[in-house]
Amino acid sequence: DRLNDKLKKIELGAFYTPKPYVLKSHELLREAIARVPAGNDYVIIDRCAGSGNLEEGLTEDELSHVIVNTYEQFEYLELAREYGQRVRAVIPPTYKAGDPKLGLLLNGDALSDRFVLGIEGPDGVRVPNVIQQYLDDPKCTIILFENPPYADAAGVESNVSGKDKSFGWQASWVKAQMAAEPTIATNGTKPLRDLTNLFIWSAFRYYLRQPTDSYVVYSPSKYFKSQNLINRKFVSGYLFNRKRFHATKDAGVSCILWANEPETGRTNYPLQVYDIDPKSGERLAPATKHFTEMTSFEEVMTAWDTTIREFQRQCVILDAAC
């Protein structure tokens, strides 16, 4: 997230993920691992790993199940250096098939047909990437663990990367497939305006295929609250403060564990609000002592005032998320 200048990060939709939030999302990831049936292998796929921020802090055993992919050349070099010998696979496997002008790797474009279906050879036969062998294995559980890039069709990215059809996400193969999906068409064009939604939709469409498969994903909550992008089982999740991702204002970013099981009619999503101090990284408004343990009226009123102020601030985050 820190390897590129501000404009490049906007183009790619790449944003910083604070370490305390990464560690909380690891709790959800481990819940997903616990769902793996006895005797099964499993892979943890991150199609938008960047330089490997989400993978930092995983155990060596957990890393041995991870497949990471990145799209940007500088991030690829860092990802391969740090995790190349520790994870199951890095995509692309080599530093080739890129565009030096844009600094991007064609074979790392997770929204392209060459990534999802495979690279088409001279004979017309597609050669899939390493992920396919695990998708074809019924004894392998698939877990996607991602903080997808964020950009909308009205943002700067549409005026930069969108100029080049081969790299602009609005002209991507996944977006065309998503637009043709009848269930998406019933919701109008709004779901298609967010880059994040392309990753979320394609996760369930192309990668998750068994009930014990899982998806741990960071995103604003509108994809499930108002856009009805998925109808899978909510397991658990957190609501983080978008401002801690180097954004400009308080707003909610959900991090949710979804099970690949059908679930309809749910209207309540009990997310635990988790905000952090931007300097210390400590959780804000830690639990106070029980009032029976307090020794003065002033201590009681101070704790009450702190609690009420934090409650009001978190309500702002929740309102912004919805």
C-alpha positions in Angstrom: 0.0 0.0 0.0 3.0 2.3 0.6 5.0 1.4 -2.5 3.2 3.6 -5.0 2.4 7.3 -5.2 -1.1 8.6 -4.3 -2.4 8.7 -7.9 -1.2 5.2 -8.7 -3.0 3.9 -5.5 -6.2 5.7 -6.6 -5.9 4.0 -10.0 -5.5 0.6 -8.5 -8.1 1.2 -5.7 -5.4 0.3 -3.2 -5.6 1.5 0.4 -3.7 0.9 3.6 -5.0 -1.7 6.1 -4.1 -1.1 9.7 -2.3 -3.9 11.5 -4.8 -4.2 14.3 -7.6 -4.7 11.8 -5.5 -7.3 9.9 -5.1 -9.2 13.2 -8.9 -9.1 13.9 -9.6 -10.4 10.4 -7.2 -13.3 11.2 -9.7 -14.3 13.8 -12.4 -14.6 11.2 -10.0 -16.5 8.9 -9.3 -19.0 11.6 -13.0 -19.5 12.1 -13.1 -20.3 8.4 -10.2 -22.8 8.7 -12.1 -24.4 11.6 -15.0 -25.1 9.1 -12.7 -27.3 6.9 -13.9 -30.9 7.0 -11.6 -33.4 8.7 -9.3 -35.0 6.1 -9.6 -32.1 3.6 -6.7 -29.9 2.3 -7.5 -26.2 2.1 -6.2 -23.2 0.3 -6.5 -19.5 1.3 -6.7 -17.4 -1.8 -6.0 -13.6 -1.8 -6.4 -12.3 -5.4 -5.6 -8.7 -4.4 -2.7 -9.3 -2.0 -0.7 -6.2 -2.9 2.5 -6.5 -1.0 1.1 -9.1 1.4 -0.3 -6.9 4.2 -3.2 -9.3 5.1 -0.8 -12.2 5.3 1.5 -10.5 7.9 1.0 -12.3 11.2 -0.2 -15.6 9.9 1.6 -18.7 11.2 4.0 -20.5 8.9 1.5 -23.4 8.7 -1.3 -21.1 7.7 1.0 -19.5 5.1 1.7 -22.9 3.6 -1.9 -23.0 2.5 -1.9 -19.4 1.0 -2.1 -18.5 -2.7 -1.4 -14.8 -3.3 -1.8 -12.7 -6.4 -1.0 -9.1 -7.2 -1.4 -6.9 -10.2 1.2 -4.1 -9.7 4.9 -4.7 -10.6 6.5 -3.1 -7.5 4.1 -4.9 -5.2 4.8 -8.2 -7.0 8.5 -7.9 -6.3 7.9 -7.2 -2.6 5.4 -10.0 -2.4 7.6 -12.5 -4.1 10.6 -11.5 -1.9 8.7 -11.7 1.4 6.4 -14.7 0.7 7.7 -16.5 -2.3 9.3 -19.4 -0.3 6.6 -19.4 2.5 3.3 -19.6 0.6 1.9 -22.3 -1.6 2.0 -20.2 -4.7 2.5 -16.6 -5.9 0.5 -15.5 -9.0 1.9 -14.6 -11.5 4.6 -17.2 -11.2 7.1 -15.0 -13.1 7.7 -11.3 -13.7 6.5 -11.4 -17.3 3.5 -10.4 -19.5 3.3 -6.9 -18.2 2.9 -3.3 -19.4 6.0 -1.3 -18.4 4.3 1.9 -19.1 1.5 1.2 -16.6 3.6 -0.9 -14.3 1.0 -3.8 -14.2 1.1 -7.5 -14.8 -1.4 -9.0 -17.2 -1.3 -12.4 -15.6 -2.1 -10.9 -12.2 -5.3 -9.2 -13.4 -7.9 -11.1 -11.3 -10.8 -9.6 -13.3 -9.5 -10.9 -16.7 -10.6 -14.0 -18.5 -7.0 -15.1 -18.7 -6.9 -15.2 -14.8 -10.3 -16.8 -14.3 -10.3 -19.2 -17.3 -6.6 -19.5 -18.2 -4.2 -18.1 -20.7 -5.3 -19.0 -24.2 -2.5 -20.7 -26.2 -1.9 -20.6 -30.0 -4.1 -23.7 -30.4 -7.0 -22.0 -28.6 -6.6 -24.2 -25.5 -6.6 -22.3 -22.2 -3.9 -23.1 -19.6 -5.3 -22.2 -16.2 -3.3 -20.8 -13.3 -2.5 -22.8 -10.2 -5.8 -22.1 -8.5 -7.7 -24.3 -10.9 -6.2 -27.6 -9.6 -7.6 -26.8 -6.1 -11.0 -25.9 -7.5 -11.1 -29.2 -9.3 -10.3 -31.1 -6.1 -13.4 -32.1 -4.1 -11.2 -32.8 -1.1 -9.9 -29.3 -1.0 -11.8 -26.5 0.8 -11.5 -23.0 -0.7 -11.2 -20.0 1.6 -11.0 -16.5 0.0 -9.4 -13.9 2.3 -9.4 -10.4 0.7 -9.5 -6.7 1.1 -10.5 -5.9 -2.5 -9.5 -2.6 -4.1 -12.0 0.2 -3.9 -13.0 2.6 -6.6 -16.3 3.8 -8.1 -17.2 4.6 -11.7 -17.4 8.3 -10.9 -14.0 8.4 -9.3 -10.5 9.3 -10.5 -9.7 5.7 -11.5 -12.3 5.8 -14.3 -10.5 8.7 -15.8 -7.0 7.1 -15.6 -6.8 3.4 -16.0 -10.1 3.3 -17.8 -8.4 5.0 -20.8 -6.6 1.7 -21.5 -9.1 -1.0 -22.3 -6.8 -3.8 -21.4 -6.3 -2.5 -17.8 -9.4 -0.4 -17.0 -11.6 -2.3 -14.6 -14.7 -0.9 -16.1 -13.9 -2.8 -19.4 -12.9 -6.0 -17.5 -14.1 -9.4 -18.5 -15.6 -10.0 -15.0 -17.6 -6.9 -15.2 -19.1 -8.0 -18.5 -20.0 -11.4 -17.1 -21.5 -9.8 -14.0 -23.6 -7.3 -16.1 -25.1 -10.3 -18.0 -26.2 -12.1 -14.8 -30.0 -11.8 -14.5 -30.0 -11.4 -10.7 -27.6 -8.4 -11.0 -29.7 -6.8 -13.8 -32.7 -6.7 -11.4 -30.8 -4.4 -9.1 -29.9 -1.9 -11.9 -26.4 -0.7 -12.6 -25.4 0.3 -9.1 -23.6 -2.9 -8.2 -21.5 -2.6 -11.3 -20.2 0.9 -10.3 -18.0 -0.4 -7.5 -14.7 -2.2 -8.2 -15.0 -4.0 -4.9 -18.3 -5.6 -6.0 -16.6 -7.2 -9.0 -14.3 -9.1 -6.7 -17.1 -10.1 -4.3 -19.4 -11.3 -7.1 -16.7 -13.2 -8.9 -15.6 -14.9 -5.6 -19.0 -16.6 -5.3 -19.4 -17.1 -9.0 -16.1 -18.7 -9.9 -14.3 -19.9 -6.7 -16.6 -20.9 -3.9 -18.4 -24.2 -4.7 -18.9 -26.3 -1.6 -21.0 -25.5 1.6 -17.8 -25.6 3.7 -16.0 -23.0 1.5 -15.7 -19.5 3.0 -15.1 -15.9 2.2 -13.6 -13.3 4.6 -13.9 -10.0 2.9 -13.4 -6.3 3.8 -15.9 -3.9 2.2 -18.5 -1.2 2.8 -21.7 -2.9 3.8 -23.9 -1.8 0.9 -23.1 -4.9 -1.2 -25.3 -7.0 1.2 -27.4 -4.4 2.9 -28.9 -2.5 -0.1 -27.5 -4.1 -3.3 -28.4 -7.7 -2.5 -25.2 -8.9 -4.2 -25.1 -12.2 -2.3 -27.4 -14.5 -0.5 -25.0 -16.6 1.6 -24.8 -17.4 5.3 -23.5 -14.7 7.6 -21.2 -16.3 10.2 -19.6 -13.3 12.1 -17.9 -10.0 11.5 -16.5 -6.7 12.5 -17.2 -3.1 11.6 -14.0 -1.1 11.3 -13.5 2.7 11.0 -12.8 3.7 7.4 -10.9 6.7 8.6 -8.1 4.4 10.0 -7.5 3.2 6.4 -6.1 6.7 5.6 -9.5 7.9 4.5 -10.8 11.4 5.3 -13.8 10.7 7.5 -15.4 8.3 9.9 -17.4 5.6 8.2 -17.9 1.8 8.5 -15.9 -0.8 6.7 -17.3 -4.3 7.3 -15.1 -7.4 7.6 -17.3 -10.5 7.4 -16.9 -14.2 7.3 -19.5 -15.7 4.9 -20.2 -19.4 4.6 -21.0 -20.7 1.1 -24.4 -21.8 2.2 -27.7 -20.3 1.0 -29.4 -17.9 3.4 -32.4 -15.7 2.5 -34.5 -13.3 4.5 -31.8 -12.1 6.9 -32.1 -8.4 7.9 -29.9 -8.4 11.0 -26.1 -8.5 10.7 -24.5 -8.4 14.2 -21.2 -6.7 13.5 -18.9 -5.9 16.4 -17.7 -2.3 16.1 -13.9 -2.2 16.5 -12.2 1.2 16.3 -8.5 1.9 17.1 -6.4 4.8 18.1 -4.5 5.9 15.0 -1.3 6.6 17.0 -1.1 3.7 19.4 -3.1 1.1 17.5 -5.0 0.3 20.7 -8.7 -0.3 20.7 -10.6 2.9 21.6 -12.9 3.0 24.6 -11.6 -0.1 26.4 -13.9 -1.6 28.9 -14.0 0.3 32.2 -14.3 -1.2 35.6 -17.7 -2.2 36.9 -19.3 0.7 38.7 -19.3 -1.2 42.1 -15.5 -1.2 41.8 -15.2 2.6 41.4 -14.1 4.6 44.4 -15.6 8.0 43.7 -18.5 9.8 42.0 -16.1 11.5 39.7 -14.8 8.2 38.5 -18.3 7.0 37.7 -19.2 10.2 35.8 -15.9 10.1 33.8 -16.6 6.5 32.8 -20.2 7.4 31.9 -19.1 10.4 29.8 -16.5 8.3 28.0 -18.9 5.6 27.2 -21.6 7.9 25.9 -19.2 9.8 23.7 -17.8 6.6 22.2 -21.4 5.3 21.7 -22.3 8.5 19.8 -19.2 8.3 17.7 -19.7 4.7 16.8 -23.3 5.5 15.8 -21.9 7.9 13.2 -19.8 5.0 11.9 -22.8 2.7 11.7 -24.9 5.3 10.0 -22.2 5.9 7.4 -21.9 2.2 6.8 -25.6 1.7 6.1 
